[in-house]
Amino acid sequence: MFSYRSCLQPIKGVLGLPLVLVVLGPLLALSATPGDIDGDVFDLENYDLTNEMDWDNLDANTYGDSYDYDELDQEIEVGSLAPDSALSPPLPTPEQEEETTPPTQPHLPTHPPSPVTLNFRGPGLFGPETGLGMPTCLLCVCISGSVYCDDSGLDQVPPLPKDTTRFYGRFNRIRHVRKTDFMYLKQLLSIDLSGNMISEIDEDVFASLSHLQDLILPFNQLQMLPELSQSLRLVDVRNNRLSSRGLHAEAFKDMSQLEFLYLSNNNLDYVPTPLPLSLRAIHLQNNNIQSLHDDTFCNRLDRNFIRRNLEDIRLDGNPLNINLFASGYTCLPRLPVGRH
């Protein structure tokens, strides 16, 4: 507990008269009224220190109304006030900082990072060089084995990373697919070159791709198809210039996994038989097919033969009346779609 009253007695005996006046001056000024002290205003500068005063019996009543110092007693909690910035330790001088600052550790030499390989012989971070000023995966987008080069202004298939599983090169200006374009891509599952200007494909491009499932080449200018991989599940060559002479004889016979064959909007003269039993859909609309045979879809030597999987046959848009070949549909679960 801090009390102003407790401070009054030691002040006089220890510090002397001047300090007493400094301490009591403001209090006396507060308690004085006009006319007090012989009617004069209290003035420290003109105050006569030689006046005789009884300092031992000093009491506030001598100078006016009594003042209750009990009201000034205050409890001060330690730590309740913010520290005075004036009491903060002084900042160290530059000489002191030099003495206390530890010496700077020398920088140890580091080895430079290894260069990234960007040529075709190595996998590289961004795939092989394209010859167009940047690696394939900077020109295109490579995500988890899929390479997207859609609408990139390409005039050829770019060199692809060896781990490519799906290649999308749609809506470019590619005219020629070379046998080296997919030579080292043993994991390739899908090729989509829709919407290019492809008029030529080398013979050995697709046959060696033993895992290829989807070959998508619509909206090009193809007149011939090379030999295809027997692993294919989907072949889409719609909207090209294919003629029956541009297909290999029995081109689809040994493709035991083929399910979807899209040949619409071409120049075919007949259905490319024999068709594999795995086939589920064949689209031949808008060609030049004029006739069918009993063996086109069925087996004339086996009247019990049923082609259960083939449920989607499109023959509309051909110069063909399907009513004239009713014996050719006896093995089918559904009749073809076409002109009656």
KAPE-V209931 format. One line per field, one symbol per residue. ss: DSSP state (H for helix, E for strand, L for the rest). burial: I if it has 16 or more other ideal C-beta (glycine too) atoms within 10 Angstrom, else O. A space follows every 50 residues. Layout:
BEGIN
ss=???
burial=???
END
This chain:
BEGIN
ss=LELLHHHHHHHHHHHLHHHHHHHHHHHHHHHLLLLLLLLLLLLLLLLLLL LLLLLLLLLHHHHLLLLLHHHHLELLLLLLLLLLHHHLLLLLLHHHHHHH LLLLLLLLLLLLLLLLLLLLLLLLLLLLELLLLLEHHHHLEEELLEEELL LLLLLLLLLLLLLLLEEELLLLLLLEELLLLLLLLLLLLEEELLLLLLLE ELLLLLLLLLLLLEEELLLLLLLLLLLLLLLLLEEELLLLLLEHHHLLLL LLLLLLLLLEEELLLLELLLLLLLLLLLLLEEELLLLLLLLLLLLLLLLL LLLLLLELLLLEEELLLLLLEHHHHHHHHLLELLLLELEL
burial=OOOOOOOOOOOOOOOOOOOOOOOIOOOIOOIOOOOOOOOOOOOOOOOOOO OOOOOOOOOIOOIOOOIOOOOOOOOOOOOOOOOOOOOOOOOOOOOOOOOO OOOOOOOOOOOOOOOOOIOIOOOIOIIIIIOOOOIIIOIIOIOOOOIIIO OIOIOIIIIIIOOIOIIIIIIIOIOOIOOOIIOOIOOIIIIIIIIIOIIO IOOOIIOOIOOIIIIIIIIIOIOIIIOIIIIIIIIIIIIIOIOOOIIOOO IIOOIOOIIIIIIIIIOIOIIIOOIIOOIOOIIIIIIOIOOIOOOIIIOO OOOOOOIOOIOOIIIOIIOIOIOOIOOIIOIIOOOIOIOO
END
